[in-house]
Amino acid sequence: MKKLDFNPYKTKDEFQNNYKLHDLAETYGKNLLIQWGVKFSEFGKDNRYQKIWERGKDKPDLLIEYNGEKAFLDWKGKHKKVWLVNKRAFDSYKFLKDKYSLPAFICFSVFSEINTLKEWVTNNWLR
């Protein structure tokens, strides 16, 4: 049997820790979408709890709809005001935007060191 040389870059806890700010951004964001009357449904599958998850194409978190207009939306939680998205995710969002002719929004939430919301920025880089 072939031995797989699998040495993950991050431990399970380090990997899960990456999602804490994302989950906070999602919670605050979904509350706002509900208050504003924006309909939404899950779009991207959450793979973080799968035993093995190979890096692949990213998908936005939600498909949103307001007044008959639809768009993709992805949450990004940060501690610093640095609007970074990795190239793999950006390329995937651009592909989906072009494929479905829908705008793709990336919503950045900036949190303090004690994880309280400091700032909220949404940008449509993928026009």
Rosetta blueprint (number, residue, H / E / L):
1 M L
2 K L
3 K L
4 L L
5 D L
6 F L
7 N L
8 P L
9 Y L
10 K L
11 T L
12 K H
13 D H
14 E H
15 F H
16 Q H
17 N H
18 N L
19 Y H
20 K H
21 L H
22 H H
23 D H
24 L H
25 A H
26 E H
27 T H
28 Y H
29 G H
30 K H
31 N H
32 L H
33 L H
34 I H
35 Q H
36 W L
37 G L
38 V L
39 K E
40 F E
41 S E
42 E E
43 F L
44 G L
45 K L
46 D L
47 N L
48 R L
49 Y L
50 Q L
51 K L
52 I L
53 W L
54 E L
55 R L
56 G L
57 K L
58 D L
59 K L
60 P L
61 D L
62 L E
63 L E
64 I E
65 E E
66 Y E
67 N L
68 G L
69 E E
70 K E
71 A E
72 F E
73 L E
74 D E
75 W E
76 K E
77 G E
78 K E
79 H L
80 K L
81 K L
82 V L
83 W L
84 L L
85 V L
86 N L
87 K H
88 R H
89 A H
90 F H
91 D H
92 S H
93 Y H
94 K H
95 F H
96 L H
97 K H
98 D H
99 K H
100 Y H
101 S L
102 L L
103 P L
104 A E
105 F E
106 I E
107 C E
108 F E
109 S E
110 V E
111 F E
112 S L
113 E L
114 I L
115 N L
116 T L
117 L E
118 K E
119 E E
120 W E
121 V E
122 T E
123 N E
124 N L
125 W L
126 L L
127 R L
